[in-house]
């Protein structure tokens, strides 16, 4: 056997809790054998991400929003494995993109997982393969060992459509806390940055002796835009001018 596909991603800037989750999940993939024709279920291998099994609270994505959740960071492990697997010339049976782009990989090359979402890979080659995942110096590594393949496989991503960033929502406050900006309506502070969304696709390229001989579309995905929020000073109520008082006791001659 030899390495037929490999991939790595950087998690060196992650907080301690997220780094812990990454290492804990990755430990499940030490020299894992997948026979020809078999499927690899990420959730079956890793198991539930719960406190009782050592997982900690870290950033996750829920319904297009970043929030705290048990097991944050595990999706980077599934994504790294997915990229190594595809580059080994193997197939996926079930894979889903995040609702937002990931910082550690290109568009349409991510693989989200959760309690309800699994990534399932298929060894559709004629030989058994070995999967070895590990972490070192703030990076996740996955190597796929198997029988030498005819082609060298590469992936590239393309943006099909840019989804415009929505107009930000406005919150009102008595004070502005942060960097104060100004527009035609007055001063404001950005409390949440908005971002544009994307529709994208991933393309597999096949090389032989350093020359690309063919390519095919692997998948298409959509990533939600993020609606930003700005804070403005509360507007005072309109002060209506007082009506002149009439002294009805004045005698009129």
C-alpha positions in Angstrom: 0.0 0.0 0.0 1.0 3.6 -0.5 -0.6 7.0 0.1 -3.1 7.6 -2.7 -4.7 10.7 -1.1 -3.9 13.2 1.6 -5.1 16.5 3.0 -4.5 18.8 5.9 -6.2 21.9 7.5 -5.0 24.4 10.1 -6.7 24.8 13.5 -3.8 26.5 15.2 -5.8 29.7 16.0 -8.7 27.7 17.6 -9.5 28.2 21.2 -8.5 25.4 23.7 -12.0 23.9 23.8 -12.3 23.6 20.0 -8.7 22.2 19.7 -9.6 19.6 22.3 -12.7 18.5 20.3 -10.7 18.3 17.0 -8.0 16.1 18.6 -10.6 13.9 20.3 -12.5 13.3 17.1 -9.4 12.7 15.1 -8.2 10.0 17.4 -10.9 7.7 16.1 -9.2 7.4 12.7 -5.9 5.8 13.6 -5.2 3.2 10.9 -8.9 2.4 10.2 -9.4 -0.2 7.5 -12.3 0.1 5.0 -12.8 -2.9 2.8 -13.6 -2.6 -0.9 -17.3 -1.9 -1.4 -17.8 -0.8 2.2 -19.0 2.6 3.5 -17.5 4.8 6.2 -20.0 6.6 8.4 -18.4 9.5 10.2 -21.0 9.5 13.0 -20.7 5.7 13.5 -16.9 6.0 13.9 -16.8 9.1 16.0 -20.0 8.6 18.0 -22.0 11.2 19.9 -20.4 14.5 20.7 -21.5 14.9 24.3 -19.9 16.1 27.5 -20.0 12.5 29.0 -17.6 11.5 26.2 -15.2 14.4 26.8 -16.4 16.9 24.2 -16.5 20.6 25.1 -18.4 23.7 24.3 -17.2 25.6 21.2 -18.4 27.6 18.2 -20.8 25.8 15.8 -23.2 26.9 13.0 -26.9 26.6 13.5 -29.4 27.9 10.9 -26.8 30.2 9.4 -25.7 31.7 12.7 -22.6 31.1 14.8 -23.4 29.9 18.3 -22.0 27.8 21.1 -22.5 24.0 21.1 -21.0 20.8 22.4 -18.4 19.4 19.9 -17.6 22.5 18.0 -14.7 21.9 15.6 -15.5 18.3 14.7 -16.7 19.5 11.3 -13.1 20.4 10.5 -12.2 16.8 11.0 -14.9 15.5 8.7 -14.0 18.1 6.1 -10.3 17.1 6.2 -11.1 13.5 5.9 -13.5 14.2 3.0 -10.9 16.1 1.0 -8.3 13.3 1.5 -10.8 10.7 0.5 -11.9 12.4 -2.7 -8.3 13.1 -3.7 -7.7 9.4 -3.3 -10.1 8.9 -6.2 -12.8 7.5 -4.0 -16.5 8.5 -3.8 -18.9 9.9 -1.3 -22.3 8.4 -0.6 -23.6 11.3 1.5 -22.1 14.7 2.1 -23.6 18.1 2.9 -22.1 21.6 2.9 -22.3 24.0 5.9 -24.9 26.8 5.7 -22.0 29.3 5.8 -18.5 29.1 4.1 -15.8 27.5 6.1 -12.5 29.3 6.7 -10.4 26.1 6.5 -11.3 24.9 3.0 -12.6 26.1 -0.4 -16.3 26.5 -1.2 -18.0 23.2 -2.1 -15.2 21.2 -0.4 -16.6 21.2 3.2 -18.5 18.4 4.9 -20.7 19.3 7.8 -21.7 16.7 10.5 -24.0 16.8 13.5 -26.3 14.6 15.5 -28.7 14.6 12.6 -26.3 15.0 9.6 -23.8 12.3 8.7 -21.0 12.1 6.2 -20.8 8.7 4.5 -17.9 7.8 2.3 -17.8 4.9 -0.2 -14.8 2.7 -1.0 -15.8 2.0 -4.6 -12.3 0.9 -5.6 -11.2 -2.7 -6.2 -9.0 -2.8 -3.1 -9.2 -2.2 0.6 -7.9 1.1 2.0 -6.5 2.4 5.2 -7.4 5.7 6.8 -5.0 7.4 9.1 -6.0 10.7 10.8 -3.9 12.6 13.3 -3.0 16.1 14.6 0.4 17.7 14.8 1.5 21.3 15.4 -2.0 22.8 15.1 -2.9 20.9 11.9 -5.2 18.0 11.1 -3.8 15.4 8.7 -5.5 12.6 6.9 -3.7 10.1 4.7 -5.5 7.4 2.6 -3.5 4.3 1.8 -4.4 2.0 -1.0 -3.4 0.4 -4.3 -1.8 2.9 -6.7 -4.3 4.6 -8.9 -4.1 5.5 -12.6 -4.7 9.2 -12.1 -3.7 12.0 -9.7 -6.8 13.7 -8.5 -7.1 17.4 -7.8 -10.1 19.6 -6.8 -11.0 23.1 -7.7 -13.9 25.3 -6.7 -15.8 27.8 -8.8 -18.3 30.5 -7.7 -21.4 30.1 -9.8 -23.3 33.1 -8.3 -22.8 35.7 -5.7 -25.8 36.3 -3.4 -25.8 40.0 -2.3 -25.5 40.9 1.3 -28.9 41.9 2.8 -29.5 45.4 4.2 -28.5 45.5 7.8 -31.1 45.6 10.6 -31.0 48.6 12.8 -31.0 48.6 16.6 -31.5 51.7 18.7 -29.5 52.6 21.8 -28.8 55.5 24.2 -25.1 55.2 23.5 -22.7 54.0 20.7 -20.1 51.5 21.9 -17.3 50.8 19.4 -16.0 52.4 16.3 -18.4 55.2 15.3 -19.1 55.6 11.6 -21.2 58.2 9.8 -23.5 58.0 6.8 -26.4 60.2 5.5 -28.6 59.3 8.4 -26.0 60.1 11.1 -23.6 58.1 13.3 -23.7 54.4 13.9 -21.7 51.4 15.1 -21.6 48.0 13.3 -22.5 45.3 15.9 -22.5 42.4 13.4 -20.8 42.4 10.1 -22.8 41.2 7.1 -21.5 39.0 4.3 -22.5 38.0 0.8 -23.5 34.4 0.1 -22.5 32.1 -2.7 -23.6 29.4 -5.0 -20.6 27.3 -5.9 -19.5 24.0 -7.4 -16.5 21.7 -7.0 -14.8 20.1 -10.0 -12.6 17.0 -9.9 -9.6 17.1 -12.2 -7.8 13.9 -13.3 -4.1 14.1 -14.2 -1.8 11.5 -15.8 1.9 12.1 -16.1 1.3 15.7 -15.1 -1.2 16.4 -17.8 -4.9 16.9 -17.2 -6.8 14.3 -19.1 -10.4 14.9 -17.9 -12.6 16.6 -15.4 -16.1 16.3 -14.0 -18.4 18.2 -11.6 -18.4 16.8 -8.2 -21.2 18.8 -6.4 -23.0 22.1 -6.2 -23.8 24.0 -3.0 -25.4 27.2 -1.7 -24.0 29.3 1.2 -26.3 31.8 2.9 -25.5 35.5 3.1 -25.2 37.0 6.6 -27.4 40.0 7.5 -25.5 42.5 9.5 -26.7 44.7 12.4 -26.0 48.4 13.1 -26.7 50.4 16.2 -27.9 54.0 16.1 -28.7 56.6 18.8 -32.3 56.6 19.7 -34.2 59.4 18.1 -36.0 61.8 20.5 -39.7 62.2 20.2 -40.8 65.1 18.1 -41.5 68.1 20.3 -44.7 69.8 19.3 -44.8 73.6 19.8 -47.0 74.7 22.6 -50.3 76.4 21.5 -50.7 79.9 22.9 -52.7 80.0 26.0 -56.0 82.0 25.9 -57.0 83.9 29.0 -60.8 83.7 28.7 -61.1 86.2 31.6 -60.0 89.1 29.4 -62.8 91.5 28.9 -63.3 92.5 25.3 -64.9 95.8 24.6 
